[in-house]
Amino acid sequence: MHKGTPMSTVLKNFLPRLGGLVMVALLCSLVLGGWPRQGKAAQPVHLSYWVRSGIEQLEAGNYQQALQDFNQSVEQENNLALAYSNRCLTEIYLQDYLHAWQDCTRSLQQQSDNYLAYFHRGLAFYRLGDYPQALTDYNQTIRLKPTYYQAYYNRGLVQAAMKNYPLALADFNQSLRQ
């Protein structure tokens, strides 16, 4: 990874200071797959202009422009689940966690099996300090996509924040196994 990528922002802004063992788990996790994206692989083949542009801006780190593009998408498109989900992720990068969880919720109202919307909403709840709600969303992410190692890792962070250390360690280990 090079300077200025969204991953450096994630490391600097989203993850708490971690002890040695947990940091090793984080680094292994990042080497194995990095931060989850809702980019091209997770999207349908026929994307609208605004969604496509928003994803490009998001991946380039131009979060304000991405937010504007996703706002246009919400106003003009009929795939609201995708627009809200991507706007949620953008708001997370902008550290606007309240709007992020609201947009993830809107996305889930349109498409209840969107595991990334649960995952991102879990992160928003985590950053807002609502650990029980974050835990619920990470559990749902894992129910929908049991092989999604990032969900186990983030659930481990929540468990650690709640001082459930054996459960946190189990989740970190499961993340590494994935």
C-alpha positions in Angstrom: 0.0 0.0 0.0 1.2 3.5 -0.7 0.6 6.8 1.1 -2.8 8.4 0.6 -4.8 5.2 -0.1 -8.1 4.6 1.8 -6.3 1.9 3.8 -4.0 4.5 5.4 -7.0 6.5 6.4 -8.6 3.4 7.9 -5.6 2.6 9.9 -5.2 6.1 11.2 -8.8 6.9 11.9 -10.9 3.8 12.4 -8.8 1.2 14.3 -8.1 1.7 18.0 -4.6 1.4 19.4 -4.0 -2.3 19.6 -1.7 -4.5 21.6 1.0 -6.7 20.1 -1.0 -9.8 19.4 -3.9 -7.9 18.0 -1.7 -5.8 15.8 -0.2 -9.0 14.4 -3.7 -10.2 13.6 -4.5 -6.9 11.9 -1.4 -6.9 9.8 -2.0 -10.5 8.7 -5.5 -9.6 7.9 -4.4 -6.7 5.7 -1.8 -8.7 3.9 -4.4 -11.4 3.2 -7.0 -9.0 1.7 -7.0 -5.4 2.8 -10.0 -3.3 3.6 -13.3 -4.5 2.1 -14.5 -2.5 -0.8 -17.8 -2.2 -2.5 -16.0 -1.6 -5.8 -16.5 -3.2 -9.1 -16.4 -6.8 -8.0 -19.4 -6.4 -5.7 -21.5 -4.4 -8.1 -23.8 -5.4 -11.0 -22.4 -5.2 -14.5 -24.6 -2.3 -15.6 -23.9 0.6 -13.3 -25.4 4.0 -13.7 -23.2 7.0 -14.4 -23.5 8.4 -10.9 -22.8 5.1 -9.2 -19.8 4.4 -11.5 -18.4 7.9 -11.0 -19.0 7.7 -7.2 -17.1 4.4 -6.9 -14.2 5.8 -9.0 -14.1 8.9 -6.8 -14.3 6.8 -3.6 -11.5 4.5 -4.7 -9.4 7.6 -5.6 -9.9 9.0 -2.2 -12.0 12.0 -3.4 -14.6 11.5 -0.7 -16.5 14.8 -1.1 -16.9 14.2 -4.8 -17.9 10.6 -4.2 -20.5 11.8 -1.8 -21.9 14.3 -4.3 -22.1 11.5 -7.0 -23.9 9.2 -4.6 -26.3 12.0 -3.7 -27.1 12.4 -7.4 -27.5 8.6 -7.6 -30.0 8.6 -4.7 -32.0 11.4 -6.3 -32.0 10.0 -9.9 -31.6 6.2 -9.8 -33.9 3.4 -9.1 -31.2 1.1 -7.5 -31.4 2.9 -4.2 -29.9 0.0 -2.2 -26.6 0.4 -4.1 -26.7 4.2 -3.9 -27.3 4.2 -0.2 -24.8 1.5 0.5 -22.0 3.3 -1.4 -23.0 6.6 0.2 -22.8 4.9 3.6 -19.2 3.8 2.9 -18.3 7.3 1.7 -19.7 8.8 4.9 -17.6 6.4 6.9 -14.4 7.6 5.2 -15.6 11.2 6.0 -16.1 10.1 9.6 -19.8 11.0 9.4 -20.9 7.9 11.3 -24.5 9.1 12.1 -25.4 9.6 8.4 -23.5 6.4 7.5 -25.6 4.2 9.7 -28.7 5.9 8.5 -27.8 5.3 4.8 -26.8 1.7 5.5 -30.2 1.2 7.1 -31.9 2.7 4.0 -29.9 0.3 1.9 -31.0 -2.6 4.0 -34.6 -1.5 3.7 -34.2 -1.9 0.0 -32.0 -5.0 0.0 -32.1 -7.0 3.3 -29.3 -9.4 2.2 -26.6 -6.8 1.6 -23.9 -8.1 3.8 -21.6 -5.1 3.1 -24.3 -2.7 4.3 -24.5 -4.6 7.6 -20.7 -4.6 7.7 -20.4 -0.9 7.1 -23.3 -0.1 9.5 -21.5 -2.2 12.1 -18.4 0.0 11.7 -20.5 3.1 12.0 -22.1 1.8 15.2 -18.7 0.8 16.5 -17.3 4.3 15.9 -20.4 5.8 17.6 -19.7 3.6 20.6 -22.9 1.6 20.2 -21.1 -1.8 20.7 -24.2 -4.0 21.1 -25.7 -2.7 17.8 -22.3 -3.1 16.1 -22.1 -6.7 17.4 -25.6 -7.4 16.0 -24.6 -6.1 12.6 -21.4 -8.1 12.5 -23.3 -11.2 13.5 -25.7 -10.6 10.6 -22.8 -10.0 8.2 -21.3 -13.4 9.2 -24.7 -15.1 8.9 -25.0 -13.8 5.3 -21.3 -14.3 4.4 -19.6 -16.8 6.7 -16.3 -16.6 4.9 -15.9 -12.8 5.2 -12.9 -12.6 7.4 -13.1 -8.8 7.9 -16.4 -9.3 9.7 -14.8 -11.6 12.2 -11.9 -9.2 12.8 -14.3 -6.2 13.3 -16.5 -8.3 15.6 -13.3 -9.1 17.5 -12.7 -5.4 17.9 -16.2 -4.9 19.3 -15.7 -7.9 21.7 -12.5 -6.3 22.9 -14.1 -3.0 23.4 -16.8 -4.8 25.5 -14.0 -6.5 27.5 -15.1 -9.9 26.2 -11.5 -10.9 25.6 -11.9 -14.7 25.0 -14.6 -14.0 22.4 -12.4 -11.3 20.8 -9.5 -13.7 20.6 -11.7 -16.4 19.0 -12.9 -13.9 16.4 -9.3 -12.7 15.6 -8.3 -16.4 15.2 -11.3 -17.1 13.0 -10.4 -14.0 10.9 -6.9 -15.4 10.4 -8.3 -18.9 9.5 -10.5 -17.3 6.8 
